[in-house]
Amino acid sequence: MPDAAAEPGTAAARDAAEEKSALSHPAVEPDSTAGYGDHPDQVIDFYVPRGGTGPGEAAPVVVVLHGGSWRAPYDRRHISPFAGFLARRGFAVASVEYRRGAQGAAAQGTGGDPVAGRWPDTFDDVAAALDALPELVRQHLPRADARRVVLTGHSAGGHLALWAAARHLLPADAPWRTDRPAPLRGVVALAPIADFEVADKLDVCGGAARQLLGDGELFAERRPYADPALLLPTGIATTLVQGRADVDVPQAVAEAYADAAAKAGEVVGVTLLEDVGHYPLIDPAADACAVVAEEIAQLAW
């Protein structure tokens, strides 16, 4: 997250202003919440569609995975205005919570600052949530069409969306591997941390990717199990939406993933937005958020 004290006129100041706008909206309470496990963070919020569908018409499902560098302070509430925005656009929405990094005394070696993610808990949770989703959708989103599902996620959540769509490509000994591709209409990843090698070189989000996987040999050993850029081609329609002015997850990260997909024989769409940073993609007050909704609609409807 940026330094809100940055001098006016700088890229960091602009980014801080965009973050302030995106996080200024009141949280939107879900219509219902259900657990997919026993941990307090193993829950999914459900938002019923508010418009955009005709009488008796089933709405497509958008699964939202929030960002926040996989760190504990950032939970699904900060993306709830975005989830509510999608519901008003006629989508049935499932917003997934998952276990994130430790903080305080549990964050050894970080001065008490929260670390990024938990290995393997973060991945355990996303896999479990997606596996439980069809039944939970039937129970909590009766107007939804579970055959039309699009994954979306922002930043670290964009990484998780890409990863969840690639579980059938995981190494054979991965506990999250599936025997076939997920039945998805597509993935719309918003400023995703999509290539861990590039993200590590650029120190994206304060070295979050390396914190998530572990330092030293662990980073190299775990990348094949976690890095979407190594899990291609997925065979699932995928679009990346990226602000050109993003200083949190720079454009180079998305481009690296798209290049890796091309080398694997797959075309990944990349929508680049001029004069847009990291946060407008999930800010209902920003024009970029409407662009995101249109990208999702193109895959879902």
N, C-alpha and C positions, 0 to 999 in steps of 0.2 A: 504494500500500500504506500502511496506517495507521501512526501513530507508536506503537510498542509501549510507549513511556515515558509514555503518557497517564495522568492521574490516575485511580485506581480510582473507579468509579461513573459515569464519563463515557461518552458514546456512543463516543468514540474508544477508550477502554479496553475496552469490550465488543467492539468490532470487532476489536481486537488479540487478545483472547482467542479469538474465533471463528476468526481467521486461524491462530493458534497451534494450535488443535485440528485444523483442516483440513489443515495442513501437517505435523502430527506423525506421520502414518502412514508406515510404511516404503513406499518405492516398490514397486509391484507389477510384476514383470518380465513382459513380453509373451511369448506363445507363439512369436511370430516377428516379424521386422521386415523390411520391404522398402523399397527406394528407388523414388521416382518421378521422380528427377532425379539430377544429378551432385553437387550441393552436399551437404555433411554434414547439413544441416538438412532436406533433402528426403526425409524418410522417414515411414513409417506403421508404428505398432505394432499388432499384431493379437492379440486375446484371444478364444480359443474359448469358446463358451457352456459353463458348468459345471452348469447346471440349468435347470428351467423348461420344457424341451421333452421330448416323448415320444420313444420309440425311433423313429429314422428321420425324425423331424419336423425340418424346416429352421427355423433361428432367424432372426428379423429382424436386420438390421444396424443398429447405432447408430454413426454417425460422430461422434467427439468432437473438438472444436476447443478447445484450452486458452486460458485468459486470461493475464493478467499485463500488461495495458496495451500489448500488442504490443512489450514491452521484452525485451532480450536475456537478463537473468538468469532469466526465468521460462520454462521449457521444459515439454515434455509430461510430465516425470517427476512434477511436482507434482500432476498430475491423474490419475496412474496408479492411485491407490487408488480413485478414482471409476470409472475404466474397469474395474478388477477387480470392483468392486461390481456394475456392470451385467452383467458376464459371469456372476457368480454368480446373477443374476436371470434368466438364460437368454438373454441377448442375445449375438450375435456383435458384437464391438467393434473398430472401426478408429480409432485415436487418431493424429491427424495432427500432425506437426511442420512448421514453416514458418519462413522467415527473419524475424527480428525486428529491432528497432532496434540501431544501433551503440552501442558503449560505449567508455569509456576515451578514448584520444587521438582515436579516430574520431568521437567525439560532440562536434563543434565547437560552441562557444558554450554548452555545458551544464555546464561545470566538470568534465567527465569523466563525468557521470552518463549512464546509458543513455537514449537517446531512444526514442520510441514508433514502432516499425515502420520499414519501408523502402518507399519508393515507387520503382518499382512492384512490387518483389520480393515483398513480403508477399502481394499480390493474385495475382501470377504463380503463386506456390506453391500457394495454396489452389485456384485454378482447375485447375492441373495435377494436384494430388492427387485432386480430385473426378473429373477426366476419366480418370485412371488406375485409379480405385478398382474398377470392375466386374471388370476382368481380375485385379487383385491379390486381390480377394475370392475369386474362383474358385480361385486358387492357394493362398491361405493360410487360408481359412475354408470348408472343404469342407462343413460342416454349416450354412452360411448360405444364406439366400434373398435373393439380390441384387435381387429384385423388391420387397422390403419394406425400404426404407432410410429411416431417420429421422436428420436432422442435429440435433446438440445442441452447444452451446458455452456457455462461462461468461465473462461480462464482455466483454473484447475478443474472445474466441472466440465469444460469442453474437452479436456484430456480424458476425463472419466467416460464421457459419452463416446468418444472415438474408441477407447479401450473396450467398453462394453459391447460395441458393435463388432469387435474383432476377436472375441473370446474363442471362436472356432479355429483361430490361427495360433493360439498360444502353444507353447511347448507341450509335448505329450504328458509331462509330469506335472503340469500346472493344475492346481485344484479347481481353478475356475474355468477350465477348458470345457467347451461344449462340442458335441459331435456334428453340429450343423450350424449354419449361419442363423442369427436371430431373425425372427419374422418381423422385420422392420421395413417401413416405407423409406426410411432414410435417417440421416444424421445432419443436423445443422449445428456446427461447433463454432462458438463465438469467442474470438480471440483466444483460441485454445493453446495450452502448453502441449503442443502436439509432437514435438521432436525434442527428446531429452538431451541429446548431444549438443544441439544448438542452444537450447535453453540454459544448459550448464555453462557453456562458453560465454554466454551473455549475462550470466548471473541473474537470470529472470527471477523476480520476486525474492531477492535475497538468497539465492541458491536453493530455492524450494525443492527442485527436482532431486538434487543430491541429498537433501534432508529426508525426502520421502523414501528414497531407496536405501540410503546409507552411504557413508563415505568409503573411500578406498576401493578395495576389491568388491565390496558389496554392490557398488553402483554398477560396475560392469556385469556382475553376475546376475543382477536382478533386472537389468534393462530388457532382456528378451521377454520377460514376463509382464512388463509394465509400459513400455514405450510404444505408442501407436505407430511411430514411424518405422518400427521393425515388424509391424503386424499388418502387412499388405500383400496382395490386394484383398479387400474385404468382400467385394462383390455387392456391396450395399451403397446405394446412392448417398454421396456425402458432399456437403457444401461447407466451406469455411467462410465466416463473415469476420472481416478484420478492418479496424480503423487504421488508416495510414499514419495517424498521429499518435498511435498507442506507444507510450513509453514504458508501460508495465510488462506487456508481452509484445515485443516488437514484431512488425510484419515479417521479418526474416524467419521467425519460427513457423508461421503458417506456410510460407513459401518453401521451407525445407520439407515440410510434410507433403505438400503438393508435388514437389520434385521427386520425393521418395515413391509416392504413388505412381507417378508417370513412369519411373524406372521399373516398377512392378507391373506395368501394363494397365494401369487404372487411371481414369480421368477423375480428378477431384475438382469440384467447382470452388473458385475463390472469388468472393465478392469483396472488393476493396472500397472503403468509404473515405472520401476526401474530408480533411479537417475534422476527423472523428477520432477520439482517443479510446480508452479502454472501457469506460463505464457507460457511455450513451447507449451501448448495445442492449443494456438491460434497464434503461431509464425510460419509463412510460412517457415522460415529458419530452423526450428527444426524438427527432425524426428518424434516427438510426434504429430505434426500437420498432417502428412501423416497417422498416425494411426487413428486419429480422422476421417479423410476423409473416411477411409476404414470402420470404424464402421457405419458411416452414409450410405455409399453405401450398406452395408449388409441389412439395413432396407429399403432403398429407391428403389433399382433396382429390 
